[in-house]
Amino acid sequence: MKTTPQHDERIAKMIFGSVYPHYIKKVESKGRSVEELDQVIEWLTGFDSKKLQELIEEKVTFDTFFKRAELNPNAHLITGIICGYRIEEIENPLTKQARYMDKLIDELAKGRKMEKILRQ
């Protein structure tokens, strides 16, 4: 399934801080912690908990969020299907990065071991 320009634009304009509480709810409802969530996000983006809070307060979009991130060199190892899209086939870099994060958070919520999630 290929993303559309409208889909890519919608992701780019989403405010990270408006989505983050949904990530928290998802992982906590499955018995995982905010600390684990932040660890996963830090692995992918390089942003620690303090920096995440700053970005939330700044109300950055996903576009800005990922432009400022230093993506983990092993991010390309994140594969599979998330939200109906095969990650490896997503052409738009920003959409791919957002789906990387979605996939990691999904794996965390499903109880996968941290060393597997962090591709170690």
Secondary structure, 3 states (H helix, E strand, C coil): CCCCHHHHHHHHHCEHHHHHHHHHHHHHHCCCCHHHHHHHHHHHHCCCHHHHHHHHHHCCEHHHHHHHCCCCCCHHHCCCEECCEEHHHCCCHHHHHHHHHHHHHHHHHCCCCHHHHCCC
